[in-house]
């Protein structure tokens, strides 16, 4: 079992030490990792692992029955054996872009829920752009301007973002109706990791996020697409503030 060291609130850490527990032909499993494995609409981190006598690029990170597999390439030397000490280094610029994007997604999702009563049915985070699907929704140009304006007001308010584990019953009480699909999270998951934007939003989430909304930068809505009956997709990008 790999400990997810970035939880609940260490998602700003990009260099760490760990011990190898398993090695395959093209992957390494560690006892603990700060690398984010793909999930929740957020892509995995990239970076490197280095050890005595070798180094490798981390090109993919995925969960595997409780373990986290760091898929590697460009290996220098032999892969480390179980018990070996390694240093993990995450691509810090890429991690920060994804932290900003994921928190921006939370902001836009909450703005749309409050202003239009539409829930988030799916999302995909990327480094340069991201998308969110909403339903039921039928946005026009004025609606998009409202969403962009109100989202950027949250950014400009520079609200603190707290990431913490909380008892499931408390999360169920405090998460706004329609904000997330709590019923899809197994009842055995307790406590839940929660991301709270002070005075604005509470949502269970395991992704990486900034510490204040001011770090997000300006949110620019770039496109709207109908994805079927009552489903609208919004795409957005970020600019420095």
MIDOSE-1310 file (N, C-alpha, C; in nm, 2 decimals, decimal comma, always signed):
residues 241
xxxx	+0,08/-0,12/+0,00/+0,00/+0,00/+0,00/+0,09/+0,13/+0,00; +0,07/+0,21/-0,10/+0,15/+0,33/-0,11/+0,08/+0,45/-0,03; +0,15/+0,51/+0,06/+0,09/+0,63/+0,12/+0,09/+0,75/+0,03; -0,02/+0,81/+0,02/-0,04/+0,93/-0,06/+0,01/+1,05/+0,02
xxxx	+0,13/+1,09/+0,01/+0,19/+1,19/+0,10/+0,15/+1,33/+0,07; +0,09/+1,36/-0,04/+0,04/+1,49/-0,07/-0,09/+1,52/+0,00; -0,16/+1,42/+0,05/-0,28/+1,43/+0,13/-0,26/+1,45/+0,28; -0,34/+1,53/+0,35/-0,45/+1,61/+0,29/-0,41/+1,75/+0,24
xxxx	-0,29/+1,80/+0,28/-0,26/+1,94/+0,25/-0,12/+1,97/+0,21; -0,05/+1,86/+0,16/+0,10/+1,88/+0,13/+0,11/+1,88/-0,02; +0,02/+1,94/-0,09/+0,02/+1,93/-0,24/+0,12/+2,04/-0,30; +0,19/+2,11/-0,21/+0,29/+2,20/-0,26/+0,43/+2,14/-0,26
xxxx	+0,44/+2,02/-0,21/+0,57/+1,95/-0,20/+0,60/+1,89/-0,33; +0,72/+1,91/-0,38/+0,76/+1,86/-0,51/+0,89/+1,78/-0,51; +0,95/+1,76/-0,39/+1,07/+1,68/-0,38/+1,06/+1,60/-0,25; +1,09/+1,47/-0,25/+1,07/+1,39/-0,13/+1,16/+1,26/-0,14
xxxx	+1,18/+1,20/-0,02/+1,25/+1,07/-0,01/+1,16/+0,96/+0,01; +1,19/+0,84/-0,04/+1,10/+0,72/-0,02/+1,18/+0,60/-0,04; +1,11/+0,48/-0,01/+1,18/+0,35/-0,02/+1,10/+0,27/-0,12; +1,18/+0,20/-0,21/+1,12/+0,11/-0,31/+1,06/-0,01/-0,24
xxxx	+0,93/-0,05/-0,28/+0,87/-0,17/-0,23/+0,85/-0,27/-0,34; +0,85/-0,23/-0,47/+0,84/-0,32/-0,58/+0,90/-0,26/-0,71; +0,96/-0,34/-0,79/+1,01/-0,30/-0,92/+0,96/-0,39/-1,03; +0,91/-0,34/-1,14/+0,87/-0,42/-1,25/+0,97/-0,38/-1,37
xxxx	+0,93/-0,43/-1,49/+1,01/-0,40/-1,61/+1,02/-0,25/-1,64; +0,91/-0,18/-1,61/+0,90/-0,04/-1,65/+0,83/+0,04/-1,55; +0,83/+0,00/-1,42/+0,76/+0,08/-1,32/+0,83/+0,05/-1,18; +0,81/+0,15/-1,09/+0,86/+0,14/-0,96/+0,74/+0,18/-0,86
xxxx	+0,73/+0,10/-0,75/+0,63/+0,13/-0,65/+0,71/+0,17/-0,52; +0,66/+0,27/-0,46/+0,73/+0,33/-0,34/+0,64/+0,31/-0,22; +0,70/+0,32/-0,10/+0,62/+0,31/+0,02/+0,53/+0,43/+0,05; +0,57/+0,55/-0,01/+0,50/+0,67/-0,01/+0,54/+0,76/-0,12
xxxx	+0,44/+0,84/-0,17/+0,47/+0,93/-0,29/+0,40/+1,06/-0,28; +0,47/+1,16/-0,33/+0,40/+1,29/-0,35/+0,35/+1,30/-0,50; +0,39/+1,21/-0,59/+0,34/+1,21/-0,72/+0,19/+1,19/-0,72; +0,11/+1,27/-0,80/-0,03/+1,25/-0,81/-0,06/+1,15/-0,92
xxxx	-0,14/+1,04/-0,88/-0,18/+0,94/-0,98/-0,30/+0,99/-1,05; -0,32/+0,96/-1,18/-0,43/+1,01/-1,26/-0,56/+0,97/-1,19; -0,65/+1,07/-1,19/-0,79/+1,04/-1,13/-0,86/+1,17/-1,11; -1,00/+1,16/-1,10/-1,08/+1,27/-1,08/-1,07/+1,38/-1,18
xxxx	-1,04/+1,34/-1,31/-1,03/+1,44/-1,41/-0,90/+1,51/-1,42; -0,81/+1,48/-1,33/-0,68/+1,54/-1,32/-0,57/+1,44/-1,37; -0,48/+1,49/-1,47/-0,38/+1,40/-1,52/-0,27/+1,38/-1,41; -0,18/+1,27/-1,43/-0,08/+1,24/-1,33/+0,04/+1,34/-1,34
xxxx	+0,11/+1,35/-1,23/+0,23/+1,43/-1,23/+0,34/+1,36/-1,32; +0,44/+1,44/-1,36/+0,56/+1,40/-1,43/+0,68/+1,44/-1,34; +0,79/+1,38/-1,37/+0,91/+1,41/-1,29/+1,02/+1,31/-1,31; +1,10/+1,29/-1,20/+1,21/+1,19/-1,20/+1,22/+1,12/-1,07
xxxx	+1,27/+1,00/-1,08/+1,32/+0,93/-0,96/+1,47/+0,91/-0,98; +1,54/+0,92/-0,87/+1,69/+0,90/-0,87/+1,73/+0,82/-0,75; +1,83/+0,74/-0,77/+1,88/+0,65/-0,66/+2,03/+0,63/-0,68; +2,09/+0,57/-0,59/+2,24/+0,54/-0,60/+2,27/+0,46/-0,72
xxxx	+2,33/+0,52/-0,82/+2,37/+0,45/-0,94/+2,27/+0,46/-1,05; +2,16/+0,54/-1,04/+2,06/+0,55/-1,15/+1,96/+0,66/-1,14; +1,89/+0,67/-1,24/+1,79/+0,78/-1,25/+1,69/+0,74/-1,36; +1,57/+0,79/-1,35/+1,47/+0,76/-1,46/+1,36/+0,87/-1,46
xxxx	+1,31/+0,89/-1,58/+1,19/+0,99/-1,59/+1,06/+0,92/-1,55; +0,98/+0,98/-1,48/+0,85/+0,93/-1,44/+0,75/+0,99/-1,55; +0,70/+0,90/-1,63/+0,61/+0,94/-1,75/+0,47/+0,92/-1,73; +0,43/+0,84/-1,62/+0,29/+0,81/-1,59/+0,28/+0,77/-1,45
xxxx	+0,17/+0,79/-1,38/+0,15/+0,75/-1,24/+0,01/+0,71/-1,23; -0,01/+0,58/-1,18/-0,15/+0,53/-1,17/-0,16/+0,44/-1,05; -0,28/+0,44/-0,99/-0,31/+0,35/-0,88/-0,33/+0,21/-0,93; -0,29/+0,12/-0,84/-0,30/-0,02/-0,88/-0,33/-0,10/-0,75
xxxx	-0,46/-0,12/-0,72/-0,50/-0,20/-0,60/-0,43/-0,15/-0,47; -0,43/-0,02/-0,45/-0,38/+0,03/-0,33/-0,23/+0,08/-0,34; -0,16/+0,03/-0,44/-0,03/+0,08/-0,47/-0,04/+0,19/-0,57; +0,08/+0,26/-0,58/+0,09/+0,36/-0,69/+0,21/+0,32/-0,78
xxxx	+0,18/+0,30/-0,90/+0,29/+0,26/-1,00/+0,34/+0,39/-1,07; +0,47/+0,41/-1,05/+0,54/+0,52/-1,12/+0,60/+0,45/-1,25; +0,54/+0,48/-1,36/+0,59/+0,42/-1,49/+0,71/+0,51/-1,53; +0,82/+0,44/-1,57/+0,94/+0,51/-1,60/+0,99/+0,49/-1,74
xxxx	+1,08/+0,58/-1,78/+1,14/+0,57/-1,92/+1,28/+0,64/-1,90; +1,36/+0,62/-2,01/+1,49/+0,68/-2,01/+1,57/+0,65/-1,89; +1,57/+0,52/-1,86/+1,63/+0,47/-1,73/+1,79/+0,47/-1,75; +1,85/+0,53/-1,65/+2,00/+0,53/-1,65/+2,04/+0,43/-1,54
xxxx	+2,11/+0,32/-1,58/+2,15/+0,22/-1,48/+2,03/+0,12/-1,46; +2,05/+0,02/-1,37/+1,95/-0,07/-1,34/+1,85/-0,01/-1,24; +1,72/-0,05/-1,26/+1,61/+0,00/-1,17/+1,64/-0,05/-1,03; +1,61/+0,03/-0,93/+1,64/+0,00/-0,79/+1,56/-0,12/-0,74
xxxx	+1,62/-0,19/-0,65/+1,56/-0,31/-0,59/+1,48/-0,27/-0,47; +1,38/-0,35/-0,43/+1,30/-0,33/-0,31/+1,40/-0,30/-0,19; +1,36/-0,20/-0,12/+1,44/-0,16/+0,00/+1,54/-0,04/-0,03; +1,56/-0,01/-0,16/+1,65/+0,10/-0,20/+1,58/+0,23/-0,17
xxxx	+1,67/+0,33/-0,13/+1,62/+0,47/-0,11/+1,62/+0,54/-0,25; +1,51/+0,62/-0,27/+1,50/+0,70/-0,39/+1,46/+0,84/-0,35; +1,50/+0,93/-0,44/+1,45/+1,07/-0,44/+1,36/+1,10/-0,55; +1,24/+1,14/-0,52/+1,14/+1,18/-0,62/+1,14/+1,33/-0,64
xxxx	+1,14/+1,37/-0,76/+1,13/+1,51/-0,79/+1,02/+1,54/-0,90; +0,92/+1,61/-0,86/+0,80/+1,64/-0,94/+0,83/+1,76/-1,03; +0,78/+1,76/-1,15/+0,79/+1,88/-1,23/+0,70/+1,99/-1,17; +0,77/+2,08/-1,10/+0,70/+2,18/-1,01/+0,62/+2,28/-1,09
xxxx	+0,66/+2,32/-1,21/+0,58/+2,41/-1,29/+0,46/+2,35/-1,34; +0,47/+2,22/-1,38/+0,35/+2,15/-1,43/+0,25/+2,13/-1,31; +0,30/+2,09/-1,20/+0,22/+2,07/-1,08/+0,14/+2,19/-1,05; +0,21/+2,31/-1,05/+0,14/+2,43/-1,01/+0,04/+2,47/-1,11
xxxx	+0,06/+2,45/-1,24/-0,04/+2,48/-1,34/-0,17/+2,39/-1,32; -0,14/+2,26/-1,28/-0,26/+2,17/-1,26/-0,33/+2,21/-1,13; -0,25/+2,25/-1,02/-0,32/+2,30/-0,90/-0,41/+2,42/-0,93; -0,36/+2,51/-1,01/-0,44/+2,63/-1,04/-0,56/+2,59/-1,12
xxxx	-0,54/+2,50/-1,22/-0,66/+2,46/-1,30/-0,76/+2,39/-1,22; -0,72/+2,30/-1,13/-0,82/+2,22/-1,06/-0,90/+2,31/-0,96; -0,83/+2,41/-0,90/-0,91/+2,50/-0,81/-1,00/+2,59/-0,89; -0,95/+2,63/-1,01/-1,04/+2,71/-1,10/-1,16/+2,63/-1,14
xxxx	-1,15/+2,50/-1,16/-1,27/+2,42/-1,19/-1,37/+2,42/-1,08; -1,32/+2,41/-0,95/-1,41/+2,42/-0,84/-1,48/+2,55/-0,83; -1,41/+2,66/-0,86/-1,47/+2,79/-0,86/-1,58/+2,80/-0,96; -1,55/+2,76/-1,09/-1,65/+2,77/-1,20/-1,77/+2,68/-1,17
xxxx	-1,74/+2,56/-1,12/-1,85/+2,47/-1,09/-1,95/+2,53/-0,99; -1,89/+2,59/-0,88/-1,98/+2,64/-0,78/-2,05/+2,77/-0,83; -1,99/+2,85/-0,91/-2,06/+2,97/-0,96/-2,18/+2,92/-1,05; -2,16/+2,82/-1,13/-2,27/+2,78/-1,22/-2,38/+2,71/-1,14
xxxx	-2,34/+2,64/-1,03/-2,45/+2,58/-0,95/-2,53/+2,69/-0,88; -2,46/+2,79/-0,83/-2,54/+2,90/-0,76/-2,62/+2,98/-0,86; -2,56/+3,02/-0,97/-2,63/+3,11/-1,06/-2,73/+3,04/-1,15; -2,71/+2,92/-1,18/-2,80/+2,85/-1,28/-2,86/+2,72/-1,24
xxxx	-2,82/+2,67/-1,12/-2,87/+2,54/-1,07/-2,82/+2,42/-1,15; -2,71/+2,44/-1,22/-2,66/+2,32/-1,30/-2,55/+2,25/-1,23; -2,55/+2,12/-1,23/-2,45/+2,04/-1,16/-2,34/+2,01/-1,25; -2,22/+1,98/-1,20/-2,11/+1,93/-1,28/-2,12/+1,78/-1,30
xxxx	-2,13/+1,74/-1,43/-2,15/+1,60/-1,46/-2,02/+1,54/-1,51; -1,92/+1,62/-1,53/-1,79/+1,57/-1,57/-1,69/+1,68/-1,59; -1,56/+1,65/-1,58/-1,46/+1,76/-1,60/-1,33/+1,69/-1,64; -1,25/+1,77/-1,71/-1,11/+1,72/-1,75/-1,02/+1,84/-1,74
xxxx	-0,91/+1,82/-1,65/-0,82/+1,92/-1,63/-0,70/+1,90/-1,72; -0,65/+2,00/-1,78/-0,52/+2,00/-1,86/-0,43/+2,12/-1,81; -0,31/+2,11/-1,86/-0,22/+2,22/-1,82/-0,26/+2,36/-1,88; -0,30/+2,36/-2,01/-0,32/+2,48/-2,08/-0,47/+2,52/-2,08
xxxx	-0,56/+2,42/-2,08/-0,70/+2,45/-2,08/-0,77/+2,34/-2,01; -0,90/+2,36/-1,97/-0,98/+2,26/-1,91/-1,12/+2,27/-1,95; -1,20/+2,17/-1,92/-1,34/+2,17/-1,96/-1,43/+2,12/-1,84; -1,55/+2,16/-1,84/-1,65/+2,11/-1,74/-1,78/+2,09/-1,82
xxxx	-1,85/+1,98/-1,79/-1,98/+1,96/-1,84/-2,08/+1,98/-1,73; -2,19/+2,05/-1,77/-2,30/+2,09/-1,68/-2,43/+2,04/-1,73; -2,52/+2,00/-1,63/-2,65/+1,97/-1,66/-2,75/+1,99/-1,54; -2,87/+2,03/-1,57/-2,92/+2,07/-1,70/-2,88/+2,22/-1,72
xxxx	-2,84/+2,24/-1,85/-2,79/+2,38/-1,88/-2,81/+2,41/-2,02; -2,83/+2,54/-2,05/-2,85/+2,59/-2,18/-2,80/+2,74/-2,18; -2,67/+2,76/-2,18/-2,61/+2,89/-2,17/-2,61/+2,97/-2,30; -2,63/+3,10/-2,28/-2,61/+3,19/-2,39/-2,49/+3,28/-2,36
xxxx	-2,46/+3,37/-2,45/-2,34/+3,46/-2,44/-2,34/+3,54/-2,31; -2,46/+3,59/-2,27/-2,47/+3,67/-2,15/-2,44/+3,58/-2,03; -2,49/+3,45/-2,03/-2,46/+3,36/-1,92/-2,31/+3,34/-1,90; -2,24/+3,32/-2,01/-2,10/+3,29/-2,01/-2,02/+3,41/-1,95
xxxx	-2,07/+3,53/-1,98/-2,00/+3,65/-1,93/-2,03/+3,66/-1,78; -2,15/+3,62/-1,74/-2,18/+3,62/-1,59/-2,09/+3,52/-1,52; -2,08/+3,40/-1,58/-1,99/+3,30/-1,51/-1,85/+3,34/-1,50; -1,80/+3,40/-1,61/-1,66/+3,45/-1,61/-1,64/+3,56/-1,51
xxxx	-1,73/+3,65/-1,50/-1,72/+3,77/-1,41/-1,73/+3,72/-1,27; -1,82/+3,64/-1,23/-1,84/+3,59/-1,09/-1,72/+3,50/-1,05; -1,67/+3,42/-1,14/-1,56/+3,33/-1,11/-1,43/+3,42/-1,08; -1,41/+3,52/-1,16/-1,29/+3,60/-1,14/-1,31/+3,69/-1,01
xxxx	-1,43/+3,72/-0,97/-1,45/+3,79/-0,84/-1,40/+3,70/-0,73; -1,42/+3,57/-0,74/-1,37/+3,48/-0,63/-1,22/+3,48/-0,63; -1,16/+3,47/-0,75/-1,02/+3,48/-0,76/-0,96/+3,60/-0,70; -1,02/+3,72/-0,74/-0,97/+3,85/-0,69/-0,99/+3,86/-0,54
xxxx	-1,08/+3,79/-0,48/-1,10/+3,80/-0,33/-0,99/+3,73/-0,26; -0,91/+3,65/-0,33/-0,80/+3,58/-0,27/-0,84/+3,50/-0,14; -0,94/+3,42/-0,16/-0,99/+3,34/-0,04/-0,90/+3,23/-0,01; -0,88/+3,20/+0,12/-0,80/+3,08/+0,16/-0,87/+2,95/+0,11
xxxx	-0,78/+2,85/+0,07/-0,83/+2,72/+0,03/-0,78/+2,62/+0,13; -0,87/+2,56/+0,21/-0,83/+2,46/+0,31/-0,85/+2,32/+0,25; -0,75/+2,24/+0,28/-0,76/+2,10/+0,23/-0,74/+2,01/+0,36; -0,84/+1,93/+0,39/-0,84/+1,86/+0,52/-0,93/+1,74/+0,51
xxxx	-0,90/+1,64/+0,60/-0,98/+1,52/+0,62/-1,09/+1,55/+0,72; -1,21/+1,52/+0,68/-1,33/+1,54/+0,77/-1,42/+1,42/+0,78; -1,49/+1,40/+0,89/-1,58/+1,29/+0,90/-1,68/+1,29/+0,79; -1,72/+1,18/+0,74/-1,81/+1,17/+0,63/-1,94/+1,24/+0,66
xxxx	-2,00/+1,21/+0,78/-2,13/+1,27/+0,81/-2,12/+1,42/+0,81; -2,01/+1,48/+0,85/-2,00/+1,62/+0,85/-1,99/+1,67/+0,70; -1,92/+1,60/+0,62/-1,91/+1,64/+0,48/-2,04/+1,63/+0,41; -2,12/+1,53/+0,44/-2,25/+1,52/+0,38/-2,34/+1,63/+0,42
xxxx	-2,33/+1,68/+0,55/-2,41/+1,79/+0,59/-2,36/+1,92/+0,53; -2,24/+1,94/+0,51/-2,18/+2,07/+0,47/-2,17/+2,09/+0,32; -2,17/+1,98/+0,24/-2,16/+1,99/+0,09/-2,29/+2,03/+0,03; -2,29/+2,14/-0,04/-2,42/+2,19/-0,10/-2,48/+2,09/-0,19
xxxx	-2,61/+2,08/-0,19/-2,69/+1,99/-0,28/-2,65/+2,01/-0,42; -2,62/+1,91/-0,49/-2,58/+1,92/-0,63/-2,44/+1,95/-0,66; -2,36/+1,97/-0,55/-2,22/+2,01/-0,57/-2,13/+1,89/-0,61; -2,16/+1,77/-0,56/-2,08/+1,66/-0,60/-2,17/+1,53/-0,58
xxxx	-2,13/+1,42/-0,64/-2,20/+1,30/-0,63/-2,15/+1,21/-0,52; -2,18/+1,25/-0,40/-2,13/+1,17/-0,28/-2,18/+1,03/-0,28; -2,29/+1,00/-0,35/-2,34/+0,86/-0,35/-2,24/+0,77/-0,43; -2,16/+0,82/-0,51/-2,06/+0,74/-0,59/-1,94/+0,71/-0,51
xxxx	-1,92/+0,77/-0,39/-1,80/+0,74/-0,31/-1,85/+0,63/-0,21; -1,78/+0,52/-0,21/-1,82/+0,41/-0,12/-1,83/+0,45/+0,02; -1,93/+0,40/+0,09/-1,96/+0,44/+0,23/-1,84/+0,41/+0,32; -1,75/+0,31/+0,28/-1,64/+0,28/+0,36/-1,53/+0,39/+0,36
xxxx	-1,54/+0,48/+0,27/-1,44/+0,59/+0,27/-1,48/+0,70/+0,37; -1,42/+0,69/+0,48/-1,45/+0,78/+0,59/-1,32/+0,79/+0,68; -1,26/+0,90/+0,70/-1,30/+1,04/+0,66/-1,28/+1,06/+0,51; -1,33/+1,18/+0,47/-1,32/+1,22/+0,33/-1,22/+1,34/+0,32
xxxx	-1,14/+1,35/+0,22/-1,06/+1,46/+0,20/-1,14/+1,57/+0,13; -1,15/+1,69/+0,19/-1,23/+1,80/+0,15/-1,15/+1,92/+0,11; -1,19/+1,99/+0,00/-1,13/+2,11/-0,04/-1,24/+2,22/-0,01; -1,20/+2,32/+0,08/-1,30/+2,42/+0,11/-1,24/+2,56/+0,07
xxxx	-1,31/+2,63/-0,01/-1,27/+2,77/-0,04/-1,35/+2,86/+0,06; -1,28/+2,92/+0,15/-1,34/+2,99/+0,26/-1,46/+3,08/+0,22; -1,58/+3,05/+0,28/-1,69/+3,13/+0,26/-1,76/+3,12/+0,13; -1,72/+3,02/+0,05/-1,77/+3,01/-0,09/-1,81/+2,86/-0,13
xxxx	-1,72/+2,76/-0,10/-1,74/+2,63/-0,16/-1,68/+2,52/-0,07; -1,75/+2,41/-0,06/-1,70/+2,29/+0,01/-1,73/+2,17/-0,08; -1,62/+2,09/-0,11/-1,64/+1,98/-0,20/-1,54/+1,87/-0,17; -1,58/+1,74/-0,15/-1,49/+1,63/-0,14/-1,40/+1,62/-0,27
xxxx	-1,27/+1,61/-0,25/-1,18/+1,60/-0,37/-1,05/+1,55/-0,33; -0,99/+1,47/-0,41/-0,85/+1,42/-0,38/-0,74/+1,48/-0,46; -0,78/+1,58/-0,54/-0,68/+1,64/-0,63/-0,59/+1,75/-0,57; -0,50/+1,80/-0,64/-0,41/+1,90/-0,59/-0,47/+2,04/-0,62
xxxx	-0,45/+2,13/-0,52/-0,51/+2,26/-0,53/-0,41/+2,37/-0,47; -0,44/+2,49/-0,51/-0,36/+2,60/-0,46/-0,40/+2,63/-0,31; -0,33/+2,72/-0,25/-0,36/+2,75/-0,11/-0,45/+2,88/-0,09; -0,46/+2,96/-0,20/-0,54/+3,08/-0,20/-0,59/+3,10/-0,34
xxxx	-0,72/+3,14/-0,36/-0,77/+3,16/-0,49/-0,70/+3,26/-0,58; -0,63/+3,36/-0,51/-0,55/+3,45/-0,59/-0,44/+3,39/-0,67; -0,40/+3,27/-0,64/-0,29/+3,20/-0,71/-0,35/+3,15/-0,85; -0,48/+3,14/-0,86/-0,53/+3,09/-0,99/-0,50/+3,17/-1,11
xxxx	-0,50/+3,30/-1,10/-0,49/+3,39/-1,21/-0,63/+3,41/-1,28; -0,63/+3,49/-1,38/-0,76/+3,52/-1,45/-0,82/+3,40/-1,52; -0,95/+3,37/-1,50/-1,02/+3,27/-1,57/-1,08/+3,32/-1,70; -1,05/+3,27/-1,81/-1,10/+3,31/-1,94/-1,19/+3,20/-2,00
xxxx	-1,32/+3,22/-2,01/-1,40/+3,12/-2,08/-1,38/+3,13/-2,23; -1,34/+3,02/-2,29/-1,30/+3,03/-2,43/-1,40/+2,96/-2,53; -1,49/+2,88/-2,48/-1,58/+2,80/-2,57/-1,70/+2,74/-2,49; -1,81/+2,73/-2,56/-1,92/+2,66/-2,51/-1,97/+2,56/-2,62
xxxx	-2,00/+2,44/-2,58/-2,05/+2,34/-2,68/-2,17/+2,26/-2,62; -2,27/+2,24/-2,70/-2,38/+2,15/-2,65/-2,33/+2,01/-2,67; -2,35/+1,93/-2,56/-2,31/+1,79/-2,56/-2,43/+1,69/-2,56; -2,55/+1,74/-2,60/-2,67/+1,66/-2,59/-2,78/+1,74/-2,52
xxxx	-2,89/+1,67/-2,50/-3,00/+1,73/-2,43/-2,97/+1,78/-2,30; -2,97/+1,91/-2,28/-2,96/+1,98/-2,15/-2,81/+1,97/-2,09; -2,72/+1,93/-2,18/-2,58/+1,92/-2,13/-2,49/+2,02/-2,21; -2,43/+2,11/-2,13/-2,34/+2,21/-2,19/-2,20/+2,19/-2,14
xxxx	-2,10/+2,21/-2,23/-1,96/+2,20/-2,20/-1,90/+2,34/-2,21; -1,83/+2,38/-2,10/-1,76/+2,51/-2,10/-1,61/+2,48/-2,09; -1,54/+2,55/-2,18/-1,39/+2,53/-2,18/-1,33/+2,67/-2,13; -1,22/+2,65/-2,05/-1,16/+2,78/-2,00/-1,01/+2,76/-2,00
xxxx	-0,94/+2,88/-2,00/-0,80/+2,89/-1,98/-0,77/+2,98/-1,87; -0,64/+2,98/-1,83/-0,60/+3,07/-1,72/-0,49/+3,17/-1,77; -0,49/+3,29/-1,72/-0,39/+3,38/-1,74/-0,33/+3,43/-1,61; -0,21/+3,47/-1,61/-0,16/+3,53/-1,49/-0,24/+3,66/-1,45
x	-0,25/+3,68/-1,32/-0,34/+3,79/-1,28/-0,31/+3,92/-1,33
